[in-house]
Structure formats: C-alpha cells, structure tokens
Amino acid sequence: MINGIMTLSGAWHKLRDDPILSSDRLAVLLRHVDFEGPMMSIKTVNALSHYTHWTIGHVHSGALGWVGLISMGAIYYLLPRLYGRTEMYSVRLVTTHFWVATIGIVLYIAAMWIAGVMQGLMWRAVNEDGTLTYTFIESIKATYPFYTIRLVGGLLYLGGMCVMGYNVYKTVRAGRPVDDPVPAALAHA
C-alpha cells in the first residue's frame, strides 16, 4: 500500500484533476483495508466479529472498493485509447461516477461494520444469571436501519455504474476502432 500511495510523491496535485488517478488511489487504499483480515484472526477480535455483518463489510470493502474501483479506472483509461481518443466522452461524468461510487462504498461498508460490532456485542451480552440478554432475533431486528443504509449505498454504487455505462456508450459511439498495431512483418511470421 505504501508503494502504491507513494508513487504519487511530488504529484499529489494530480488527484484534484484526474478522477481516474483518484479512483486508483482509493482502490489501493481500500485494498489495504485488508489489514482487517489479519486483525480479525486475533482470538478476541474474531470472537466479536465472527458471523456478523462486520465480515460482510470487510469483504465488500475489498470487492466494491479494490476490485470495483481499480476495474473502473482501467476501463476509463483503456477504452478511449481503443477507439482512437485520448479521454472518455465526458470527464465530468467520470468524476461524478467516482464520487457517487465512493459515497456508496462508504455508506455500504460503514453500515455493515457498525451493524457487525453491534451484533457481536449483543450476542456476547449476558445477564447476571448467565443467560443471554438478547435473543438472536432481537439482534437481527436491531440491524434493520443498517440494512436501509446498506441499500442506499448499494443503489448509489449501482447508479454510478449506470453513469459509467452511459459514458462508455457515448465514448464508443464517438470513436473509431484503432487500426491493428501489429506490423505487417510480424503478422506473416
């Protein structure tokens, strides 16, 4: 992660103007939220987090954050070049997609992390006589508001993908495929 982030040493100002670079940097950062993985292997942390929504938030920070954002950045960088352009149809839409997806990811994973900690604490709570304070159903009902936040985050992320789909369509429509870059001498070999 340090290598990925420090690649920008002396060029941090580029993050203000380049949404593709911003997407890649955030993807690298979210990839390394995987520090959580080893942390969750610690017995006391695992006792709190295991089988809760914390694990769901952890997995989705990698899936939506790392895999999603790095893939989007790659498509936004490569697609215009395949169609003889230097940039996407609309850089403003790329920026919009980045921010909508980022807000969606943060809402999604934060809701799951908070719900997971709450579930873990509720499952461990005991009365003075040693009986459980909360039933399993009570812990599930307590997470309902977080399901709503998760839904909003997921819809924002999906909305960002729709913005990307439109931008990709317009880019492909406005461009022309690049000629075969393989020299004729190599093609006959």
Residue pairs with C-beta under 8 A, 6 or more apart in sequence:
1 28
1 29
1 31
1 32
4 25
4 28
4 32
5 25
5 28
5 29
8 14
8 15
8 21
8 25
14 21
15 21
15 22
15 25
19 76
19 91
19 94
19 95
19 97
19 98
20 73
20 76
20 77
20 94
21 73
22 98
23 69
23 70
23 72
23 73
23 76
23 98
24 69
24 70
24 73
26 65
26 69
26 98
26 102
27 65
27 66
27 68
27 69
27 70
27 73
28 66
28 70
29 65
30 61
30 62
30 64
30 65
30 66
30 69
30 105
31 62
31 65
31 66
31 70
33 58
33 61
33 62
33 65
34 62
36 58
36 61
37 58
39 45
40 46
40 49
40 50
40 54
40 55
40 58
47 120
47 124
48 54
48 117
48 120
48 121
48 124
49 55
49 116
49 117
49 120
50 120
52 115
52 116
52 117
52 119
52 120
52 123
53 112
53 113
53 115
53 116
53 119
53 143
53 146
54 112
54 113
54 115
54 116
54 117
54 119
54 120
55 116
56 112
56 116
57 108
57 109
57 110
57 111
57 112
57 113
57 115
57 116
58 109
58 112
58 113
60 105
60 108
60 109
60 112
61 105
61 109
64 101
64 104
64 105
64 108
64 109
64 157
65 105
65 109
68 101
68 105
68 157
69 101
69 105
72 97
72 98
72 101
72 164
75 164
75 168
76 88
76 94
76 164
79 88
79 168
79 171
79 172
80 86
80 87
80 88
80 171
80 175
81 178
82 175
82 177
82 178
83 171
83 172
83 174
83 175
83 176
83 177
83 178
84 175
84 176
84 177
84 178
85 171
85 174
85 175
88 94
88 167
88 168
88 171
89 167
89 170
89 171
89 173
89 174
90 167
90 170
93 163
93 164
93 166
93 167
94 167
96 160
96 163
97 160
97 161
97 163
97 164
97 167
98 160
100 156
100 157
100 159
100 160
100 163
101 156
101 157
101 160
101 161
103 153
103 156
104 152
104 153
104 154
104 155
104 156
104 157
104 158
104 159
104 160
105 153
105 157
106 153
107 149
107 150
107 152
107 153
107 156
108 149
108 150
108 153
108 154
108 157
109 153
110 149
111 146
111 147
111 149
111 150
111 153
112 146
112 150
114 146
115 143
115 146
115 147
118 139
118 142
118 143
118 146
119 139
119 142
119 143
122 133
122 134
122 138
122 139
122 142
123 132
123 134
123 136
123 139
125 132
125 133
125 134
126 132
126 133
127 133
134 142
180 187
